[in-house]
């Protein structure tokens, strides 16, 4: 079945309206509030968690004199006994979102533009048919209709080998007038001596998007069971996340931290992996529903919020907390013989030539005063809004 998309345009005068939470309907504000709650509440069953992981083994170094492509990567991950919550690494984003719901508009131009991106997306009434004709169609659609619209810049690069390239600059949705805000091109990163390969989509030059619907290729000599739609603990995305963090550290040594996210897309979920190539810490998020349970033809508010945070991580991510620093991934140890290549010789463009396991979640989850404060603030705002609505 061909993908279909009904798109409703934002009111032509919406950009002239002053930025305010009052521009959102009560329903939209409630959904955004609930999604923010899941970043900082220890009570919610479906809150958005971060699981620190250790690499017991991987093929990150030279194998028979050459490096492995991302599709051939192998990573055996083990969870630590303590977990965290996503709000702790996106403190700037959580502050901006909660303050906005409380009626406070950011004074900083960058933050104001970011909250405008989010609210404009919520007001756009984007309608999505979740029936995609193939994996390539979904990749292009999500780049054009979700990630690109939430990022500071709508520019992105799609792997030039993507089969939708034959459409030129037309989107894969059914709207014949819908054009891509990005282009097809070279998305290869890494180094042929270590992990390397082409990425499905790179937003700007800042974040990796990988569609993980298909089974990764099993490296020769390694016997593992694979399944389609395996997103969690996906070796390909683990390798891409680690390489991309090292590459960003090499290209932007002036950054305040190097906790770099990469987004993995499954059939109806997404997750985010993070790696800090300075402190050797790897984090994987819990699964996030891509579509709304109430409206199957819309993105879930959780997916919208988390995507907004991730594609704008340069501005909204505050990096690892002190409590996370001791949970080492041991990648430095696993790739010791090739670590200098990861540190100094990775490039982007012109780069040449998972096992199903039971995941034991941590028994203890880190919770602190910052998250509690934001959680209580959201509760207070919700009570005030409900009281106001009752009076009206």
Buried (B, 14 or more C-beta within 10 A) or exposed (E): EEBBBEBEEEEEEBEEEEBEBEBBEEEBBBBBBBBBBBBBBEEBEEBBBBBBBBBEEBBBBBBEEEBBBBBBBBBBBBBBEBBBBBBBBBBBBBBBBBBBBEEEBBEEEEBBBBBBBBBBBBBBEBBBBBEBEEBBBBBBBBBBBBBBBBBBEBBBBBBEEBEBBEBEEBBBBEEEEBEBBBEBBBBBBBBBBBBBBBBBBBBBBBBBBBBBBEBBBBBEEEEBEBEEBBBBBBBBBBBBBBBBBBBBBBEEEEBEBBBBBBBBBBBBBBBBBBBBBBBBBBBBBBBBBBBBEEEEBBBBBBBBBBBBBBBBBBBBBBBBBEEBEEBBBBBBEBBEEBBEBBEEBBBBEEBEEBBEEEEEEBEEBBBBEBBEEBBEBBEEBBEEBEEEEEEE
